Amino acid sequence: MKRQLALFVTVSTLCSLIGCAWLYPPEKQGRGHLDNFVYALRWMQFSAAAAYLKPELRDGFLAQFDDTKDLTVVDVRLDEVTLSPDGKQIETKIEMDYYLLPSTTIKTFPILQTWNYFELGKTGGDYLIVTPFPDFP
């Protein structure tokens, strides 16, 4: 019986430690957010993309894309990513290829952004874009 109890305690402790290891460090969370933001822009899901901006920047971002019936996004790619040494800030350069009807000429729109990591207590934190979205043509 003591052996089973010791085995149970050992397995429980091991599972607890493994569970803690599943928490992503800030820099890995940031990469996931970057990928999701790029995906949302690519598929013109602007409301989803707005969730990655600080709350006070969201309305301005969405206002730029209110009348998007003539906009077609062809591609969005993450061109450069620079992580600060402490892992709390990310500088990015994103390029968005698009065209506006009636033109079919594809243009490239550069997007420079700064993402900051905000602590949310004991549960970790979250990255948000802290720079206003550049004026879209």
N, C-alpha and C positions, 0 to 999 in steps of 0.2 A: 504494500500500500504506500509506504514512504517513497518507494522508487517511482511509482506512478505520479505521486504528488510532485516530486522533484522534476520529473519529465514534463509535467503540465506547466509548472512554473517556468522552466527553461524555455519551452515552446512559446508560452505567452509573452515572455520578455523579448524573445527573438522577434516575434510577430510585431510587437510594439515598436521595436527599433527599426524594423524594415518599413513599417508604416510611416515613421517619421522621415525616412529616407525618400519617400515618394513626394514630399513637398519640394517643389521646384525652387531653385535659387532665383533671385530677381532677374538675372540676365537671361535665364531660359524662359521665364514668363514674358519678358520683353520681346523675345524673338517670336513667340507664339502670337502676341498682340500685333506685332508688325505684319506677320503673315496674314492674319485675319483682316487687318485694315486694308492691305493691298488687295486681298481677295474681294472685299466689299466694294472697293473702288472699281475694280475690274468689271464686276457684274452690276455696276451702277446701283448698288444697295446703299444709298447715301445715308439713310437712317441708321443702318448698322454701322457704317463707318463713323458716323457722328458720335457713337458711344465711346470711341477711343480718344475723343477730345475732352479737355476740361469742360465742365458744364457751361461756363460763361462763354465758351467759343462755339458751342454747338449750333445756336440759332444763326449766327453769321455764316457758318459753313453750309447749313441746309438752305439758307436763302439764295446762295449762289447757284444751287441746282434745282430750284423750284420749277423752272420752266426748261425741262430737259428733253422735251419731245424731239428736238432736232439734234440732240447730242448722241453720239455713239462712241463708246470707249472701246478701243481696239486692243490695247494692252496696258498693263501697269506692272512696272518692275522695280524692285528694290536695287538701286544702283550702288549706293555706298552706305555702310553702317559703321559707326564709331562708338564704341562703348567706353565710358569713363572708367578710370582705374578702380573706383569703388563700386562700379556696377549700378549706380543710381541714376545715370543719365545716358541717353542714347541720342546721337546726332545721325540723321538719315538724309539721304537724297533719293527721292523716288521720281521716276519718269512715267508720265501717263501719255500714251498715244491715243489720239481721238480725232474725230472729224465732226463738223457741224454742217448739217444739210442746209442749203442745197449743194454745198461744196463736198467733194469727195477726197479732198487733199488731206492726208494724214499729217497732223501736227503733233509736236511733242511739248508737253507742259511739265516743266521741272517743279518739284515740290521739295523744299528744304524744311525739315522739321526737327524739333527737339522734344524728346520724350523724357519725362521725369518719373522716378519711382516714388510713390506716396505710401507711407506706412499706414496700415489699417489695424493697428493693435497687434494682439498676439497671433492672429490668423495670417499674418503676412502683410502683403501690400499689393499695389497695382500700378502699372505704368499708364500714364495719360500724356497726350500731346499737349504741350504748353504754349506752342507758337500758333498764332492765327493762321488759318489756311490762306495761301496766297490768292489774290484776286484772279478768278478764272476768266479767260477771255470771253 
